[in-house]
Amino acid sequence: MALTLNHQTPAQFAARYWAALKTAYDAGDKARYHYLVWWVWARIQAGDLTSDQVRLSYNAYFGKSLNTSQWNTLVTTRFVPIKDRYLAYLAETLV
């Protein structure tokens, strides 16, 4: 099921998401940064977003031109480990 946006366009939503992610990273707010990476991963897994939609919005926001292969490498080497750390943190705090 796609995300239902009532008060913004998909492009506005994507720009706000990436701005929030960048702000958290720049501020050193690891908990928020990790949460935001996990959130987008969970939305892809739930079928709300496609990896290609996320890649294209990432490219647009950051002025990049990553192709699918480059995006998959970025996801595998950077975003998946961040998501895994976040899930491990949640598991530790719930014990």
PDB file of N, CA, C and O in Angstrom:
ATOM      1  N   MET A   1       0.841  -1.165   0.000  1.00  0.00           N
ATOM      2  CA  MET A   1       0.000   0.000   0.000  1.00  0.00           C
ATOM      3  C   MET A   1       0.898   1.244   0.000  1.00  0.00           C
ATOM      4  O   MET A   1       1.826   1.339   0.803  1.00  0.00           O
ATOM      5  N   ALA A   2       0.627   2.173  -0.878  1.00  0.00           N
ATOM      6  CA  ALA A   2       1.418   3.396  -0.969  1.00  0.00           C
ATOM      7  C   ALA A   2       1.102   4.308   0.211  1.00  0.00           C
ATOM      8  O   ALA A   2       0.034   4.224   0.818  1.00  0.00           O
ATOM      9  N   LEU A   3       2.057   5.177   0.517  1.00  0.00           N
ATOM     10  CA  LEU A   3       1.810   6.166   1.552  1.00  0.00           C
ATOM     11  C   LEU A   3       0.685   7.094   1.109  1.00  0.00           C
ATOM     12  O   LEU A   3       0.625   7.494  -0.054  1.00  0.00           O
ATOM     13  N   THR A   4      -0.187   7.429   2.020  1.00  0.00           N
ATOM     14  CA  THR A   4      -1.256   8.376   1.736  1.00  0.00           C
ATOM     15  C   THR A   4      -0.839   9.731   2.286  1.00  0.00           C
ATOM     16  O   THR A   4      -0.687   9.903   3.496  1.00  0.00           O
ATOM     17  N   LEU A   5      -0.656  10.682   1.395  1.00  0.00           N
ATOM     18  CA  LEU A   5      -0.243  12.020   1.794  1.00  0.00           C
ATOM     19  C   LEU A   5      -1.401  12.977   1.569  1.00  0.00           C
ATOM     20  O   LEU A   5      -1.885  13.115   0.446  1.00  0.00           O
ATOM     21  N   ASN A   6      -1.846  13.634   2.624  1.00  0.00           N
ATOM     22  CA  ASN A   6      -2.988  14.528   2.522  1.00  0.00           C
ATOM     23  C   ASN A   6      -2.596  15.997   2.408  1.00  0.00           C
ATOM     24  O   ASN A   6      -3.355  16.790   1.852  1.00  0.00           O
ATOM     25  N   HIS A   7      -1.438  16.373   2.917  1.00  0.00           N
ATOM     26  CA  HIS A   7      -1.083  17.781   3.011  1.00  0.00           C
ATOM     27  C   HIS A   7       0.233  18.136   2.325  1.00  0.00           C
ATOM     28  O   HIS A   7       0.758  19.232   2.522  1.00  0.00           O
ATOM     29  N   GLN A   8       0.762  17.231   1.532  1.00  0.00           N
ATOM     30  CA  GLN A   8       2.001  17.494   0.818  1.00  0.00           C
ATOM     31  C   GLN A   8       2.119  16.555  -0.368  1.00  0.00           C
ATOM     32  O   GLN A   8       1.484  15.501  -0.412  1.00  0.00           O
ATOM     33  N   THR A   9       2.933  16.948  -1.316  1.00  0.00           N
ATOM     34  CA  THR A   9       3.174  16.100  -2.477  1.00  0.00           C
ATOM     35  C   THR A   9       4.235  15.073  -2.119  1.00  0.00           C
ATOM     36  O   THR A   9       4.950  15.247  -1.132  1.00  0.00           O
ATOM     37  N   PRO A  10       4.353  14.003  -2.903  1.00  0.00           N
ATOM     38  CA  PRO A  10       5.444  13.058  -2.648  1.00  0.00           C
ATOM     39  C   PRO A  10       6.826  13.728  -2.681  1.00  0.00           C
ATOM     40  O   PRO A  10       7.705  13.376  -1.894  1.00  0.00           O
ATOM     41  N   ALA A  11       7.014  14.677  -3.578  1.00  0.00           N
ATOM     42  CA  ALA A  11       8.305  15.378  -3.657  1.00  0.00           C
ATOM     43  C   ALA A  11       8.563  16.197  -2.393  1.00  0.00           C
ATOM     44  O   ALA A  11       9.688  16.227  -1.894  1.00  0.00           O
ATOM     45  N   GLN A  12       7.538  16.855  -1.877  1.00  0.00           N
ATOM     46  CA  GLN A  12       7.695  17.618  -0.637  1.00  0.00           C
ATOM     47  C   GLN A  12       7.997  16.690   0.531  1.00  0.00           C
ATOM     48  O   GLN A  12       8.858  16.983   1.362  1.00  0.00           O
ATOM     49  N   PHE A  13       7.282  15.566   0.590  1.00  0.00           N
ATOM     50  CA  PHE A  13       7.529  14.591   1.646  1.00  0.00           C
ATOM     51  C   PHE A  13       8.963  14.096   1.592  1.00  0.00           C
ATOM     52  O   PHE A  13       9.645  14.042   2.615  1.00  0.00           O
ATOM     53  N   ALA A  14       9.427  13.733   0.393  1.00  0.00           N
ATOM     54  CA  ALA A  14      10.788  13.214   0.235  1.00  0.00           C
ATOM     55  C   ALA A  14      11.814  14.254   0.653  1.00  0.00           C
ATOM     56  O   ALA A  14      12.782  13.928   1.339  1.00  0.00           O
ATOM     57  N   ALA A  15      11.611  15.503   0.248  1.00  0.00           N
ATOM     58  CA  ALA A  15      12.551  16.563   0.627  1.00  0.00           C
ATOM     59  C   ALA A  15      12.583  16.746   2.141  1.00  0.00           C
ATOM     60  O   ALA A  15      13.650  16.949   2.720  1.00  0.00           O
ATOM     61  N   ARG A  16      11.433  16.677   2.774  1.00  0.00           N
ATOM     62  CA  ARG A  16      11.392  16.802   4.236  1.00  0.00           C
ATOM     63  C   ARG A  16      12.056  15.608   4.922  1.00  0.00           C
ATOM     64  O   ARG A  16      12.752  15.765   5.925  1.00  0.00           O
ATOM     65  N   TYR A  17      11.833  14.430   4.377  1.00  0.00           N
ATOM     66  CA  TYR A  17      12.465  13.230   4.954  1.00  0.00           C
ATOM     67  C   TYR A  17      13.982  13.345   4.883  1.00  0.00           C
ATOM     68  O   TYR A  17      14.666  13.173   5.892  1.00  0.00           O
ATOM     69  N   TRP A  18      14.517  13.636   3.688  1.00  0.00           N
ATOM     70  CA  TRP A  18      15.971  13.712   3.525  1.00  0.00           C
ATOM     71  C   TRP A  18      16.551  14.870   4.338  1.00  0.00           C
ATOM     72  O   TRP A  18      17.659  14.757   4.862  1.00  0.00           O
ATOM     73  N   ALA A  19      15.819  15.979   4.448  1.00  0.00           N
ATOM     74  CA  ALA A  19      16.297  17.096   5.275  1.00  0.00           C
ATOM     75  C   ALA A  19      16.362  16.676   6.743  1.00  0.00           C
ATOM     76  O   ALA A  19      17.314  17.020   7.444  1.00  0.00           O
ATOM     77  N   ALA A  20      15.363  15.940   7.208  1.00  0.00           N
ATOM     78  CA  ALA A  20      15.375  15.457   8.594  1.00  0.00           C
ATOM     79  C   ALA A  20      16.532  14.497   8.819  1.00  0.00           C
ATOM     80  O   ALA A  20      17.194  14.549   9.856  1.00  0.00           O
ATOM     81  N   LEU A  21      16.778  13.625   7.856  1.00  0.00           N
ATOM     82  CA  LEU A  21      17.886  12.681   7.972  1.00  0.00           C
ATOM     83  C   LEU A  21      19.220  13.418   8.028  1.00  0.00           C
ATOM     84  O   LEU A  21      20.070  13.107   8.862  1.00  0.00           O
ATOM     85  N   LYS A  22      19.403  14.385   7.148  1.00  0.00           N
ATOM     86  CA  LYS A  22      20.644  15.159   7.103  1.00  0.00           C
ATOM     87  C   LYS A  22      20.819  15.971   8.383  1.00  0.00           C
ATOM     88  O   LYS A  22      21.924  16.053   8.919  1.00  0.00           O
ATOM     89  N   THR A  23      19.740  16.567   8.872  1.00  0.00           N
ATOM     90  CA  THR A  23      19.807  17.342  10.115  1.00  0.00           C
ATOM     91  C   THR A  23      20.224  16.459  11.285  1.00  0.00           C
ATOM     92  O   THR A  23      21.073  16.849  12.087  1.00  0.00           O
ATOM     93  N   ALA A  24      19.637  15.286  11.384  1.00  0.00           N
ATOM     94  CA  ALA A  24      20.001  14.361  12.461  1.00  0.00           C
ATOM     95  C   ALA A  24      21.473  13.959  12.353  1.00  0.00           C
ATOM     96  O   ALA A  24      22.183  13.913  13.358  1.00  0.00           O
ATOM     97  N   TYR A  25      21.923  13.670  11.140  1.00  0.00           N
ATOM     98  CA  TYR A  25      23.319  13.283  10.937  1.00  0.00           C
ATOM     99  C   TYR A  25      24.259  14.427  11.314  1.00  0.00           C
ATOM    100  O   TYR A  25      25.229  14.234  12.047  1.00  0.00           O
ATOM    101  N   ASP A  26      23.956  15.622  10.800  1.00  0.00           N
ATOM    102  CA  ASP A  26      24.820  16.785  11.061  1.00  0.00           C
ATOM    103  C   ASP A  26      24.863  17.145  12.543  1.00  0.00           C
ATOM    104  O   ASP A  26      25.886  17.614  13.042  1.00  0.00           O
ATOM    105  N   ALA A  27      23.751  16.924  13.248  1.00  0.00           N
ATOM    106  CA  ALA A  27      23.685  17.236  14.676  1.00  0.00           C
ATOM    107  C   ALA A  27      24.288  16.139  15.545  1.00  0.00           C
ATOM    108  O   ALA A  27      24.434  16.309  16.755  1.00  0.00           O
ATOM    109  N   GLY A  28      24.635  15.017  14.927  1.00  0.00           N
ATOM    110  CA  GLY A  28      25.177  13.898  15.698  1.00  0.00           C
ATOM    111  C   GLY A  28      24.112  13.170  16.500  1.00  0.00           C
ATOM    112  O   GLY A  28      24.426  12.473  17.464  1.00  0.00           O
ATOM    113  N   ASP A  29      22.861  13.327  16.110  1.00  0.00           N
ATOM    114  CA  ASP A  29      21.746  12.670  16.795  1.00  0.00           C
ATOM    115  C   ASP A  29      21.588  11.258  16.219  1.00  0.00           C
ATOM    116  O   ASP A  29      20.747  11.009  15.356  1.00  0.00           O
ATOM    117  N   LYS A  30      22.420  10.350  16.722  1.00  0.00           N
ATOM    118  CA  LYS A  30      22.443   8.996  16.164  1.00  0.00           C
ATOM    119  C   LYS A  30      21.121   8.263  16.323  1.00  0.00           C
ATOM    120  O   LYS A  30      20.710   7.523  15.429  1.00  0.00           O
ATOM    121  N   ALA A  31      20.455   8.460  17.449  1.00  0.00           N
ATOM    122  CA  ALA A  31      19.188   7.760  17.662  1.00  0.00           C
ATOM    123  C   ALA A  31      18.170   8.164  16.597  1.00  0.00           C
ATOM    124  O   ALA A  31      17.502   7.304  16.023  1.00  0.00           O
ATOM    125  N   ARG A  32      18.049   9.450  16.333  1.00  0.00           N
ATOM    126  CA  ARG A  32      17.095   9.929  15.325  1.00  0.00           C
ATOM    127  C   ARG A  32      17.523   9.488  13.932  1.00  0.00           C
ATOM    128  O   ARG A  32      16.694   9.049  13.134  1.00  0.00           O
ATOM    129  N   TYR A  33      18.820   9.604  13.638  1.00  0.00           N
ATOM    130  CA  TYR A  33      19.350   9.211  12.329  1.00  0.00           C
ATOM    131  C   TYR A  33      19.089   7.730  12.065  1.00  0.00           C
ATOM    132  O   TYR A  33      18.610   7.359  10.993  1.00  0.00           O
ATOM    133  N   HIS A  34      19.401   6.903  13.032  1.00  0.00           N
ATOM    134  CA  HIS A  34      19.188   5.466  12.880  1.00  0.00           C
ATOM    135  C   HIS A  34      17.699   5.151  12.721  1.00  0.00           C
ATOM    136  O   HIS A  34      17.318   4.309  11.907  1.00  0.00           O
ATOM    137  N   TYR A  35      16.858   5.838  13.507  1.00  0.00           N
ATOM    138  CA  TYR A  35      15.421   5.635  13.388  1.00  0.00           C
ATOM    139  C   TYR A  35      14.935   5.972  11.979  1.00  0.00           C
ATOM    140  O   TYR A  35      14.162   5.214  11.394  1.00  0.00           O
ATOM    141  N   LEU A  36      15.380   7.096  11.435  1.00  0.00           N
ATOM    142  CA  LEU A  36      14.935   7.508  10.103  1.00  0.00           C
ATOM    143  C   LEU A  36      15.391   6.534   9.022  1.00  0.00           C
ATOM    144  O   LEU A  36      14.648   6.276   8.075  1.00  0.00           O
ATOM    145  N   VAL A  37      16.587   5.995   9.147  1.00  0.00           N
ATOM    146  CA  VAL A  37      17.060   4.984   8.192  1.00  0.00           C
ATOM    147  C   VAL A  37      16.201   3.732   8.323  1.00  0.00           C
ATOM    148  O   VAL A  37      15.777   3.158   7.319  1.00  0.00           O
ATOM    149  N   TRP A  38      15.944   3.309   9.557  1.00  0.00           N
ATOM    150  CA  TRP A  38      15.080   2.144   9.764  1.00  0.00           C
ATOM    151  C   TRP A  38      13.687   2.391   9.190  1.00  0.00           C
ATOM    152  O   TRP A  38      13.110   1.513   8.549  1.00  0.00           O
ATOM    153  N   TRP A  39      13.149   3.590   9.422  1.00  0.00           N
ATOM    154  CA  TRP A  39      11.791   3.904   8.989  1.00  0.00           C
ATOM    155  C   TRP A  39      11.641   3.734   7.485  1.00  0.00           C
ATOM    156  O   TRP A  39      10.685   3.108   7.027  1.00  0.00           O
ATOM    157  N   VAL A  40      12.567   4.281   6.713  1.00  0.00           N
ATOM    158  CA  VAL A  40      12.432   4.172   5.252  1.00  0.00           C
ATOM    159  C   VAL A  40      12.610   2.720   4.817  1.00  0.00           C
ATOM    160  O   VAL A  40      11.939   2.265   3.891  1.00  0.00           O
ATOM    161  N   TRP A  41      13.498   1.997   5.468  1.00  0.00           N
ATOM    162  CA  TRP A  41      13.674   0.575   5.155  1.00  0.00           C
ATOM    163  C   TRP A  41      12.367  -0.179   5.424  1.00  0.00           C
ATOM    164  O   TRP A  41      11.942  -1.010   4.621  1.00  0.00           O
ATOM    165  N   ALA A  42      11.734   0.127   6.571  1.00  0.00           N
ATOM    166  CA  ALA A  42      10.481  -0.539   6.918  1.00  0.00           C
ATOM    167  C   ALA A  42       9.376  -0.198   5.913  1.00  0.00           C
ATOM    168  O   ALA A  42       8.549  -1.052   5.593  1.00  0.00           O
ATOM    169  N   ARG A  43       9.356   1.019   5.423  1.00  0.00           N
ATOM    170  CA  ARG A  43       8.360   1.419   4.423  1.00  0.00           C
ATOM    171  C   ARG A  43       8.575   0.680   3.108  1.00  0.00           C
ATOM    172  O   ARG A  43       7.612   0.337   2.422  1.00  0.00           O
ATOM    173  N   ILE A  44       9.832   0.433   2.754  1.00  0.00           N
ATOM    174  CA  ILE A  44      10.122  -0.349   1.541  1.00  0.00           C
ATOM    175  C   ILE A  44       9.670  -1.791   1.755  1.00  0.00           C
ATOM    176  O   ILE A  44       9.034  -2.378   0.880  1.00  0.00           O
ATOM    177  N   GLN A  45       9.993  -2.359   2.907  1.00  0.00           N
ATOM    178  CA  GLN A  45       9.615  -3.735   3.202  1.00  0.00           C
ATOM    179  C   GLN A  45       8.094  -3.910   3.243  1.00  0.00           C
ATOM    180  O   GLN A  45       7.579  -4.963   2.868  1.00  0.00           O
ATOM    181  N   ALA A  46       7.388  -2.893   3.693  1.00  0.00           N
ATOM    182  CA  ALA A  46       5.926  -2.952   3.781  1.00  0.00           C
ATOM    183  C   ALA A  46       5.262  -2.713   2.426  1.00  0.00           C
ATOM    184  O   ALA A  46       4.055  -2.912   2.281  1.00  0.00           O
ATOM    185  N   GLY A  47       6.038  -2.290   1.445  1.00  0.00           N
ATOM    186  CA  GLY A  47       5.485  -2.026   0.124  1.00  0.00           C
ATOM    187  C   GLY A  47       4.897  -0.631  -0.027  1.00  0.00           C
ATOM    188  O   GLY A  47       4.259  -0.335  -1.037  1.00  0.00           O
ATOM    189  N   ASP A  48       5.103   0.226   0.964  1.00  0.00           N
ATOM    190  CA  ASP A  48       4.605   1.598   0.886  1.00  0.00           C
ATOM    191  C   ASP A  48       5.418   2.430  -0.090  1.00  0.00           C
ATOM    192  O   ASP A  48       4.894   3.328  -0.750  1.00  0.00           O
ATOM    193  N   LEU A  49       6.696   2.123  -0.172  1.00  0.00           N
ATOM    194  CA  LEU A  49       7.619   2.796  -1.088  1.00  0.00           C
ATOM    195  C   LEU A  49       8.412   1.733  -1.823  1.00  0.00           C
ATOM    196  O   LEU A  49       8.573   0.616  -1.330  1.00  0.00           O
ATOM    197  N   THR A  50       8.900   2.075  -2.988  1.00  0.00           N
ATOM    198  CA  THR A  50       9.815   1.172  -3.680  1.00  0.00           C
ATOM    199  C   THR A  50      11.230   1.685  -3.480  1.00  0.00           C
ATOM    200  O   THR A  50      11.450   2.868  -3.222  1.00  0.00           O
ATOM    201  N   SER A  51      12.172   0.788  -3.603  1.00  0.00           N
ATOM    202  CA  SER A  51      13.570   1.191  -3.497  1.00  0.00           C
ATOM    203  C   SER A  51      13.907   2.223  -4.571  1.00  0.00           C
ATOM    204  O   SER A  51      14.690   3.142  -4.331  1.00  0.00           O
ATOM    205  N   ASP A  52      13.321   2.073  -5.740  1.00  0.00           N
ATOM    206  CA  ASP A  52      13.583   3.020  -6.820  1.00  0.00           C
ATOM    207  C   ASP A  52      13.036   4.412  -6.486  1.00  0.00           C
ATOM    208  O   ASP A  52      13.684   5.412  -6.795  1.00  0.00           O
ATOM    209  N   GLN A  53      11.878   4.492  -5.873  1.00  0.00           N
ATOM    210  CA  GLN A  53      11.340   5.790  -5.459  1.00  0.00           C
ATOM    211  C   GLN A  53      12.271   6.460  -4.453  1.00  0.00           C
ATOM    212  O   GLN A  53      12.531   7.661  -4.536  1.00  0.00           O
ATOM    213  N   VAL A  54      12.765   5.679  -3.511  1.00  0.00           N
ATOM    214  CA  VAL A  54      13.662   6.218  -2.497  1.00  0.00           C
ATOM    215  C   VAL A  54      14.974   6.658  -3.149  1.00  0.00           C
ATOM    216  O   VAL A  54      15.507   7.718  -2.822  1.00  0.00           O
ATOM    217  N   ARG A  55      15.492   5.846  -4.065  1.00  0.00           N
ATOM    218  CA  ARG A  55      16.732   6.200  -4.767  1.00  0.00           C
ATOM    219  C   ARG A  55      16.570   7.497  -5.545  1.00  0.00           C
ATOM    220  O   ARG A  55      17.426   8.378  -5.470  1.00  0.00           O
ATOM    221  N   LEU A  56      15.490   7.618  -6.283  1.00  0.00           N
ATOM    222  CA  LEU A  56      15.280   8.821  -7.080  1.00  0.00           C
ATOM    223  C   LEU A  56      15.104  10.059  -6.203  1.00  0.00           C
ATOM    224  O   LEU A  56      15.585  11.137  -6.552  1.00  0.00           O
ATOM    225  N   SER A  57      14.421   9.913  -5.069  1.00  0.00           N
ATOM    226  CA  SER A  57      14.266  11.063  -4.178  1.00  0.00           C
ATOM    227  C   SER A  57      15.603  11.421  -3.522  1.00  0.00           C
ATOM    228  O   SER A  57      15.899  12.598  -3.317  1.00  0.00           O
ATOM    229  N   TYR A  58      16.405  10.412  -3.195  1.00  0.00           N
ATOM    230  CA  TYR A  58      17.750  10.646  -2.658  1.00  0.00           C
ATOM    231  C   TYR A  58      18.591  11.411  -3.680  1.00  0.00           C
ATOM    232  O   TYR A  58      19.239  12.405  -3.351  1.00  0.00           O
ATOM    233  N   ASN A  59      18.569  10.934  -4.917  1.00  0.00           N
ATOM    234  CA  ASN A  59      19.320  11.608  -5.982  1.00  0.00           C
ATOM    235  C   ASN A  59      18.874  13.053  -6.133  1.00  0.00           C
ATOM    236  O   ASN A  59      19.708  13.950  -6.249  1.00  0.00           O
ATOM    237  N   ALA A  60      17.575  13.285  -6.132  1.00  0.00           N
ATOM    238  CA  ALA A  60      17.048  14.641  -6.310  1.00  0.00           C
ATOM    239  C   ALA A  60      17.457  15.547  -5.159  1.00  0.00           C
ATOM    240  O   ALA A  60      17.875  16.683  -5.382  1.00  0.00           O
ATOM    241  N   TYR A  61      17.340  15.061  -3.942  1.00  0.00           N
ATOM    242  CA  TYR A  61      17.641  15.903  -2.781  1.00  0.00           C
ATOM    243  C   TYR A  61      19.130  16.222  -2.676  1.00  0.00           C
ATOM    244  O   TYR A  61      19.513  17.365  -2.429  1.00  0.00           O
ATOM    245  N   PHE A  62      19.961  15.208  -2.865  1.00  0.00           N
ATOM    246  CA  PHE A  62      21.399  15.393  -2.671  1.00  0.00           C
ATOM    247  C   PHE A  62      22.148  15.740  -3.954  1.00  0.00           C
ATOM    248  O   PHE A  62      23.371  15.887  -3.933  1.00  0.00           O
ATOM    249  N   GLY A  63      21.436  15.873  -5.064  1.00  0.00           N
ATOM    250  CA  GLY A  63      22.083  16.227  -6.323  1.00  0.00           C
ATOM    251  C   GLY A  63      22.986  15.121  -6.848  1.00  0.00           C
ATOM    252  O   GLY A  63      24.024  15.394  -7.452  1.00  0.00           O
ATOM    253  N   LYS A  64      22.600  13.898  -6.622  1.00  0.00           N
ATOM    254  CA  LYS A  64      23.381  12.730  -7.060  1.00  0.00           C
ATOM    255  C   LYS A  64      22.755  12.130  -8.307  1.00  0.00           C
ATOM    256  O   LYS A  64      21.681  12.543  -8.744  1.00  0.00           O
ATOM    257  N   SER A  65      23.438  11.161  -8.862  1.00  0.00           N
ATOM    258  CA  SER A  65      22.881  10.423 -10.005  1.00  0.00           C
ATOM    259  C   SER A  65      23.228   8.944  -9.869  1.00  0.00           C
ATOM    260  O   SER A  65      23.741   8.325 -10.801  1.00  0.00           O
ATOM    261  N   LEU A  66      22.938   8.390  -8.692  1.00  0.00           N
ATOM    262  CA  LEU A  66      23.242   6.987  -8.448  1.00  0.00           C
ATOM    263  C   LEU A  66      22.348   6.106  -9.311  1.00  0.00           C
ATOM    264  O   LEU A  66      21.132   6.297  -9.359  1.00  0.00           O
ATOM    265  N   ASN A  67      22.961   5.139  -9.991  1.00  0.00           N
ATOM    266  CA  ASN A  67      22.153   4.156 -10.719  1.00  0.00           C
ATOM    267  C   ASN A  67      21.734   3.061  -9.731  1.00  0.00           C
ATOM    268  O   ASN A  67      22.104   3.098  -8.558  1.00  0.00           O
ATOM    269  N   THR A  68      20.973   2.107 -10.214  1.00  0.00           N
ATOM    270  CA  THR A  68      20.456   1.063  -9.324  1.00  0.00           C
ATOM    271  C   THR A  68      21.569   0.285  -8.654  1.00  0.00           C
ATOM    272  O   THR A  68      21.484  -0.009  -7.461  1.00  0.00           O
ATOM    273  N   SER A  69      22.607  -0.053  -9.391  1.00  0.00           N
ATOM    274  CA  SER A  69      23.721  -0.808  -8.818  1.00  0.00           C
ATOM    275  C   SER A  69      24.435  -0.003  -7.732  1.00  0.00           C
ATOM    276  O   SER A  69      24.737  -0.535  -6.664  1.00  0.00           O
ATOM    277  N   GLN A  70      24.701   1.258  -7.996  1.00  0.00           N
ATOM    278  CA  GLN A  70      25.351   2.111  -6.996  1.00  0.00           C
ATOM    279  C   GLN A  70      24.466   2.292  -5.770  1.00  0.00           C
ATOM    280  O   GLN A  70      24.951   2.295  -4.639  1.00  0.00           O
ATOM    281  N   TRP A  71      23.166   2.442  -6.000  1.00  0.00           N
ATOM    282  CA  TRP A  71      22.219   2.576  -4.894  1.00  0.00           C
ATOM    283  C   TRP A  71      22.216   1.314  -4.046  1.00  0.00           C
ATOM    284  O   TRP A  71      22.254   1.395  -2.818  1.00  0.00           O
ATOM    285  N   ASN A  72      22.171   0.160  -4.678  1.00  0.00           N
ATOM    286  CA  ASN A  72      22.171  -1.100  -3.936  1.00  0.00           C
ATOM    287  C   ASN A  72      23.432  -1.257  -3.103  1.00  0.00           C
ATOM    288  O   ASN A  72      23.378  -1.776  -1.988  1.00  0.00           O
ATOM    289  N   THR A  73      24.563  -0.814  -3.630  1.00  0.00           N
ATOM    290  CA  THR A  73      25.807  -0.845  -2.864  1.00  0.00           C
ATOM    291  C   THR A  73      25.715   0.078  -1.657  1.00  0.00           C
ATOM    292  O   THR A  73      26.113  -0.304  -0.556  1.00  0.00           O
ATOM    293  N   LEU A  74      25.198   1.282  -1.847  1.00  0.00           N
ATOM    294  CA  LEU A  74      25.031   2.219  -0.736  1.00  0.00           C
ATOM    295  C   LEU A  74      24.108   1.636   0.327  1.00  0.00           C
ATOM    296  O   LEU A  74      24.406   1.707   1.520  1.00  0.00           O
ATOM    297  N   VAL A  75      23.010   1.072  -0.096  1.00  0.00           N
ATOM    298  CA  VAL A  75      22.052   0.484   0.845  1.00  0.00           C
ATOM    299  C   VAL A  75      22.699  -0.659   1.615  1.00  0.00           C
ATOM    300  O   VAL A  75      22.568  -0.744   2.836  1.00  0.00           O
ATOM    301  N   THR A  76      23.394  -1.533   0.906  1.00  0.00           N
ATOM    302  CA  THR A  76      24.006  -2.708   1.526  1.00  0.00           C
ATOM    303  C   THR A  76      25.132  -2.349   2.485  1.00  0.00           C
ATOM    304  O   THR A  76      25.255  -2.945   3.555  1.00  0.00           O
ATOM    305  N   THR A  77      25.949  -1.383   2.105  1.00  0.00           N
ATOM    306  CA  THR A  77      27.129  -1.066   2.913  1.00  0.00           C
ATOM    307  C   THR A  77      26.887  -0.017   3.986  1.00  0.00           C
ATOM    308  O   THR A  77      27.614   0.023   4.979  1.00  0.00           O
ATOM    309  N   ARG A  78      25.869   0.840   3.807  1.00  0.00           N
ATOM    310  CA  ARG A  78      25.645   1.913   4.764  1.00  0.00           C
ATOM    311  C   ARG A  78      24.303   1.802   5.495  1.00  0.00           C
ATOM    312  O   ARG A  78      24.257   1.786   6.725  1.00  0.00           O
ATOM    313  N   PHE A  79      23.218   1.725   4.727  1.00  0.00           N
ATOM    314  CA  PHE A  79      21.894   1.811   5.349  1.00  0.00           C
ATOM    315  C   PHE A  79      21.488   0.532   6.079  1.00  0.00           C
ATOM    316  O   PHE A  79      20.902   0.611   7.158  1.00  0.00           O
ATOM    317  N   VAL A  80      21.778  -0.626   5.528  1.00  0.00           N
ATOM    318  CA  VAL A  80      21.399  -1.873   6.205  1.00  0.00           C
ATOM    319  C   VAL A  80      22.141  -2.024   7.537  1.00  0.00           C
ATOM    320  O   VAL A  80      21.508  -2.394   8.526  1.00  0.00           O
ATOM    321  N   PRO A  81      23.457  -1.757   7.614  1.00  0.00           N
ATOM    322  CA  PRO A  81      24.114  -1.830   8.923  1.00  0.00           C
ATOM    323  C   PRO A  81      23.551  -0.828   9.936  1.00  0.00           C
ATOM    324  O   PRO A  81      23.465  -1.132  11.126  1.00  0.00           O
ATOM    325  N   ILE A  82      23.170   0.355   9.472  1.00  0.00           N
ATOM    326  CA  ILE A  82      22.566   1.341  10.380  1.00  0.00           C
ATOM    327  C   ILE A  82      21.231   0.818  10.890  1.00  0.00           C
ATOM    328  O   ILE A  82      20.941   0.887  12.084  1.00  0.00           O
ATOM    329  N   LYS A  83      20.424   0.298   9.978  1.00  0.00           N
ATOM    330  CA  LYS A  83      19.129  -0.279  10.358  1.00  0.00           C
ATOM    331  C   LYS A  83      19.327  -1.429  11.344  1.00  0.00           C
ATOM    332  O   LYS A  83      18.589  -1.539  12.324  1.00  0.00           O
ATOM    333  N   ASP A  84      20.311  -2.280  11.093  1.00  0.00           N
ATOM    334  CA  ASP A  84      20.580  -3.413  11.989  1.00  0.00           C
ATOM    335  C   ASP A  84      21.009  -2.938  13.373  1.00  0.00           C
ATOM    336  O   ASP A  84      20.598  -3.514  14.381  1.00  0.00           O
ATOM    337  N   ARG A  85      21.837  -1.888  13.430  1.00  0.00           N
ATOM    338  CA  ARG A  85      22.242  -1.340  14.729  1.00  0.00           C
ATOM    339  C   ARG A  85      21.036  -0.795  15.482  1.00  0.00           C
ATOM    340  O   ARG A  85      20.923  -0.972  16.695  1.00  0.00           O
ATOM    341  N   TYR A  86      20.140  -0.133  14.764  1.00  0.00           N
ATOM    342  CA  TYR A  86      18.940   0.410  15.395  1.00  0.00           C
ATOM    343  C   TYR A  86      18.073  -0.711  15.968  1.00  0.00           C
ATOM    344  O   TYR A  86      17.589  -0.615  17.096  1.00  0.00           O
ATOM    345  N   LEU A  87      17.881  -1.764  15.192  1.00  0.00           N
ATOM    346  CA  LEU A  87      17.074  -2.891  15.677  1.00  0.00           C
ATOM    347  C   LEU A  87      17.739  -3.581  16.861  1.00  0.00           C
ATOM    348  O   LEU A  87      17.049  -4.024  17.780  1.00  0.00           O
ATOM    349  N   ALA A  88      19.065  -3.679  16.856  1.00  0.00           N
ATOM    350  CA  ALA A  88      19.788  -4.266  17.992  1.00  0.00           C
ATOM    351  C   ALA A  88      19.619  -3.390  19.232  1.00  0.00           C
ATOM    352  O   ALA A  88      19.437  -3.895  20.339  1.00  0.00           O
ATOM    353  N   TYR A  89      19.682  -2.078  19.036  1.00  0.00           N
ATOM    354  CA  TYR A  89      19.467  -1.144  20.145  1.00  0.00           C
ATOM    355  C   TYR A  89      18.071  -1.329  20.735  1.00  0.00           C
ATOM    356  O   TYR A  89      17.908  -1.381  21.954  1.00  0.00           O
ATOM    357  N   LEU A  90      17.072  -1.426  19.869  1.00  0.00           N
ATOM    358  CA  LEU A  90      15.709  -1.637  20.360  1.00  0.00           C
ATOM    359  C   LEU A  90      15.591  -2.940  21.127  1.00  0.00           C
ATOM    360  O   LEU A  90      14.933  -2.993  22.167  1.00  0.00           O
ATOM    361  N   ALA A  91      16.218  -3.985  20.627  1.00  0.00           N
ATOM    362  CA  ALA A  91      16.164  -5.286  21.299  1.00  0.00           C
ATOM    363  C   ALA A  91      16.801  -5.211  22.681  1.00  0.00           C
ATOM    364  O   ALA A  91      16.307  -5.825  23.627  1.00  0.00           O
ATOM    365  N   GLU A  92      17.893  -4.463  22.800  1.00  0.00           N
ATOM    366  CA  GLU A  92      18.574  -4.331  24.101  1.00  0.00           C
ATOM    367  C   GLU A  92      17.738  -3.538  25.080  1.00  0.00           C
ATOM    368  O   GLU A  92      17.695  -3.865  26.266  1.00  0.00           O
ATOM    369  N   THR A  93      17.072  -2.497  24.600  1.00  0.00           N
ATOM    370  CA  THR A  93      16.309  -1.653  25.525  1.00  0.00           C
ATOM    371  C   THR A  93      15.004  -2.311  25.961  1.00  0.00           C
ATOM    372  O   THR A  93      14.427  -1.928  26.978  1.00  0.00           O
ATOM    373  N   LEU A  94      14.538  -3.294  25.201  1.00  0.00           N
ATOM    374  CA  LEU A  94      13.292  -3.964  25.550  1.00  0.00           C
ATOM    375  C   LEU A  94      13.510  -5.161  26.469  1.00  0.00           C
ATOM    376  O   LEU A  94      12.548  -5.739  26.974  1.00  0.00           O
ATOM    377  N   VAL A  95      14.752  -5.529  26.685  1.00  0.00           N
ATOM    378  CA  VAL A  95      15.057  -6.691  27.521  1.00  0.00           C
ATOM    379  C   VAL A  95      15.017  -6.307  28.979  1.00  0.00           C
ATOM    380  O   VAL A  95      15.247  -7.150  29.846  1.00  0.00           O
TER     381      VAL A  95
END
